[in-house]
Structures are given as C-alpha cells and as structure tokens.
Amino acid sequence: MGSEILLNYNNKLSNKIEIILRYKIENKEISDDRDGFKVQFNRQKQNARADFKMSLNKRLKFRTRFEYTFIKYPSLENEESGFLTFQDVQYKPSNNLSIYTRVIFFQTDSYNSRIYEFENDLRGVMSNAPLFGKGMKWYLLIKYSLQNMFTLSIKYSELFKPLESFLGSGMTEINDSIDNRISFQLDLIF
C-alpha cells in the first residue's frame, strides 16, 4: 500500500524562457530480507526539481536542472538524501547538423537515494541511468543528416566517480573509477 502526490508548475516567462517546478511525495511500504526474515517497513520519499529552459534563437538552446531527493525510513530511524544538477546545451548550426551536450554533477548517500537522469541518445536507444554516490557525468551527441538519405549519429559519454575503485558488477564490472563509452549509428532513410 502507499500514496503519492505530485505537484507540477510550468510557466513560460517569455517566448524564450520557461520554468518548470515539480514536487513529489511518496509513501510506500517496502519489503526487505533481514537475517533471513522478510521485514516490511515504511519509506517516505520527497523529490523536488527545478528546470530552467532558455532558447536564445532557433539554433541555440540551454536547459539547467536542480534536483533534490530526501528519503526517510521512520521505523528504522534512517534518512538519506541526494542531489543532481546538470547543464544542457543544444546547438543546431544547420538544418542537417545537431549537437547536444550535457554536464551532470551528483551526490547521494547510497543507491537507495539514487536520482534517475534521462538523456538524449542514438535513435532507438533509451538512457535512463540511476546516478548515486558522488560523481560527474558528461556526454556529447552529434547527429548529421545527408540529403534525407541517411543520418549518422555519434555519442561519447563519460561517468567519473572519484570515490570508487570499480564501477558496475558481474560481467560489466570496470576496474576503474571512469566508465567511458562511444557509440556510432547509421540510419538509412527510405
């Protein structure tokens, strides 16, 4: 059982500036294994987000986000929190070339207070990464279309967690504090 309240406020201050405020509070019953026994306890989670969007012109857009999460486990007398902030820049120098970039800083007490971050990616790929611990992430995505025949997309991303000696687990474990990836995609248009 649980309950959830979501408040959302959008305001276009001008034709170039928009502000979006969001506040969410969620009460939920959680199950966990403790010493071989299944235990249930309540979790109260609050999340506040502020997005600021600015379009200088049709070719250059900026977006800034601040997000804070607070989690309380009343029966366990435990609290956690975390924050995330990012800056987006979208630049379209011509009709067939688009450049997206984002720089993210985050810090949370643990995976339980993680903050999800949806990012621009290659066509058909969805990136909605949970960010937790302390770190920084950035990416650069370039899309180029040629005569409505094909689109070439290239994305480079890098996650840096300075307090970690390895990232991931199992077959995807990286023995470093940096996870960098490069992706290419060629879409043919018929």
N, C-alpha and C positions, 0 to 999 in steps of 0.2 A: 504494500500500500504506500501511497505517497501523494504529494501535492506539488503543484508547480505554478508559479506566477511569472509572467513575462510582460514587462513594460517596454515599449519601443516608441521613440520620438524621432521623427525626421523633419528637418526644416531646411528648405532651400533659401539661404540668406540672400542670394542673388543668382543670376544665371550662371555664375562661375563658382560659387561656394555653397557647399552643402554640409550639414552636420547631422550625424545620426547617433543617438544615445540609446543604450539598451541596458536594462537591469533585469536580472533573472534570479529568482529564489526558488530552490527546490528542496523539499523534504522527502526523504526516501528511506525505506527500510533495506538494509544491506545484510547479506549472509556471508559468513567467513568461517573458515576452519581454524579452530584454536585448540591445540593439544589433542587433536583427533575428534573433537566435538564440533558440531555445526552451531555457530552462535549467530544470533540476529541482533542488530543494533541500528539506531537511527543515525542518519547523516543529513546535516543541513548544509547546503551549498549555495553560496551567493556569488554572482558574477556581474561585474559592471564593465561596460565597454563604451568607448567614445571614438567615433570615426569622423575625420575631417577630410572632405574631398574638395579639391580646387582644380579647375580647368583654366589654365592660362589662355589657351586657344584650342582649336580642334586637334592640334598636333601634340600638345604637351599637357599632361595631367599628373597631379600629385594626390596621394592619399596617406594620411597618418592615422595610426590606431594606437590607443592605450587601452589595455585590458587588465583587470584585476580579479582574482578569484579568492574566495575565502571559504574554507570547509571546517565544519565543527562536528565532532562526534560527541554529543552530550553524555552518553552513558560511559564512554571511555575517557572522558575529560581530556580530549586531544583536539588540537586545532592545527590547521595548515593553511598556507596562503601562497600566492604566486602572482607574478605579473608578466606581461608581454607588451612590447611596444615595437611597431615597425613603421618604416617609411617606404612607400611605393613611388616609383616614377614610371610613367608610360609615355613613350615618345614615338611618334609616327611621322618620320621625316618625309615620307611619300606614301602614296596610296598602296604600294606593294611592299613596304617595309615597316615592321612594328618591333619596338624594343621595350621589354618590360624588365624592371629590376626591383628588388626588394632587399632591405637590410632589416634583420629582426634581432632584438635583444630580449632574453627571457631569463627568469629565475623563479623556481618553485621549490617548496620544501621536499617534495617527493613526487613519484609518479601519480599518486592519488590526487594531487593538486595540479595536474598537467593542464595545459591550455592547448586546444586544437587550433591549427592555423591552416586554412585553405589557401592554396597558391595557384597561380597561373602555371600551366604546364603544356606539354605537347597535346595535340588533338587526340581525344580518346583516352587520355591518361588523367586520373584524378589523384591529386596530392592533398591529403588532409592529415598532416603529421601532428602527433601529440608531442608537444615540447615540454620538457621537465628537467629539473636540475638547474644548472647555471650554464648559459652559453649564448652563442651568437650563430645566426644562420643568414646566408645571403644567396641570391640566385640572379642569373641573367638569362633571359629568354629572348631569342631573336627569331622572328618569322619573316620569311621573304617569299612573295608570290611572283611568278613569272607568267605573264600573258594569260592568266586564268587557266593554265595548263597544269601547273604543279605548285606546291608550297613546300619549302624547305624550312624546318624548324630545328633549332639548336638550343639546348638548355644546359647550363653549368650551374651546379649548386654546391654549397659547402656548409657543413654543420661543424661547429667547433665548440667542444665542451671541455674547458681547461682543467676542471677538477676530476676528470675521468681518465683512466688509463686504457679503457677499451669501450667500444660502443657496440650495441646490439647484443645478440646472443645466438647460440647454436651455430648453424651453418652460415649465418650472416654476420657473425662477430668480427669486428675490426679491432686489431690490437694497436689502437692509436686513439687520440682524442679528436681526430679530424675525420669526417666522412665526406668525401667529395665525389661527385658524380657528374658525368657528361652524357647527354642523350641527343641523338640525331633522329630525325624522322623526315621522310619524303612522302608527301601525299600527292597522288596523281588525280587530276580532276577530269572527269569525262563529261 
